[in-house]
């Protein structure tokens, strides 16, 4: 068995690889907005987990983690699988915010 396959089989929980994040509409304080996250899974055995959101109001940073998991006994061809996930968010304050989602960060502006 190739060494890289053995390494993948041992890793059963990771964070998803994110390609982009964007918002469906203008960001307004206190209004629900949908964040669109696009990324990829390393093969068809990986599955998306439940995301977690943490907000640091003092520093205006939103931390979003999207985990992935796989059964270490499941074999799959190493073919990248794209995904798109929509997450509803509400920003409590206006101004510049930093969004940190797994491997990428983006600065946005929330209007009052």
KAKA-V769710 format. One record per residue. N is the residue number from 0. PHI is phi in whole degrees, -180 to 180 (* if undefined). PSI is psi in degrees with one decimal (NA if undefined). D_CENTER is the distance of its C-alpha to the mean C-alpha in Angstrom with 2 decimals. Layout:
# KAKA-V769710
N PHI PSI D_CENTER
N PHI PSI D_CENTER
This chain:
# KAKA-V769710
0 * 132.7 31.16
1 -62 147.4 29.36
2 -61 -38.7 27.95
3 -67 -29.8 24.44
4 -70 -39.2 24.35
5 -62 -41.6 25.47
6 -63 -44.9 22.72
7 -63 -40.8 20.01
8 -65 -29.8 21.88
9 -76 -29.4 21.90
10 -85 106.6 18.14
11 -105 -12.6 17.07
12 -140 124.6 13.86
13 -143 -178.9 11.20
14 -99 142.6 7.56
15 -64 147.4 6.17
16 -82 121.2 7.42
17 -103 133.8 5.93
18 -97 -37.6 9.16
19 -159 155.0 9.02
20 -132 143.0 8.27
21 -155 161.1 11.45
22 -109 143.0 13.41
23 -73 -23.3 15.93
24 -152 178.9 18.71
25 -59 143.4 20.21
26 -92 120.9 18.86
27 -124 141.1 21.61
28 -56 132.4 22.06
29 74 0.5 21.93
30 -104 141.3 20.98
31 -69 134.6 18.15
32 -136 149.0 15.86
33 -100 123.2 13.20
34 -93 127.0 9.97
35 -103 119.0 9.33
36 -111 126.9 6.18
37 -118 136.6 7.87
38 -160 -163.0 7.60
39 -147 154.3 10.01
40 -106 147.7 11.36
41 -69 -26.7 14.35
42 -166 176.8 16.77
43 -72 -9.2 17.53
44 -80 -20.6 17.90
45 -79 139.8 14.21
46 -128 146.7 12.70
47 -71 140.6 9.44
48 -100 -175.2 9.93
49 -79 128.1 9.89
50 -73 157.1 7.15
51 -126 140.8 8.98
52 -124 130.6 9.82
53 -129 139.2 12.56
54 -119 128.0 14.74
55 -105 94.8 17.28
56 -66 -36.2 19.88
57 -61 -43.2 22.31
58 -101 0.5 20.25
59 52 58.5 18.17
60 -127 132.1 14.76
61 -110 120.8 11.74
62 -102 122.3 9.42
63 -123 122.2 6.09
64 -116 128.6 5.25
65 -119 102.9 4.02
66 -82 159.6 7.38
67 -129 155.4 9.57
68 -147 159.9 13.33
69 -150 153.4 16.54
70 -77 120.2 20.20
71 -64 -14.4 21.87
72 -91 -9.3 24.93
73 -87 128.9 23.40
74 -99 144.7 24.17
75 -152 151.6 22.51
76 -67 143.7 23.13
77 -81 78.3 20.78
78 -121 124.1 19.64
79 -65 134.7 16.20
80 -117 120.5 14.67
81 -77 151.7 12.52
82 -141 159.2 10.29
83 -135 128.5 9.60
84 -129 135.4 8.08
85 -111 129.9 9.79
86 -129 125.8 9.43
87 -83 132.0 12.71
88 -132 157.9 13.18
89 -133 125.2 16.52
90 -93 126.1 17.38
91 -80 -17.5 20.48
92 -137 152.8 21.97
93 -86 171.7 22.67
94 112 -169.8 22.46
95 -81 132.0 20.08
96 -124 150.6 16.67
97 -108 125.0 14.15
98 -100 123.3 10.42
99 -116 112.6 8.61
100 -124 104.5 4.90
101 51 -103.1 5.45
102 -99 3.3 8.14
103 -130 158.3 8.70
104 -134 147.6 10.52
105 -149 138.4 12.35
106 -94 136.0 15.38
107 -132 168.0 16.27
108 -123 127.1 19.47
109 -104 126.5 20.02
110 -93 153.6 23.59
111 -92 NA 26.00
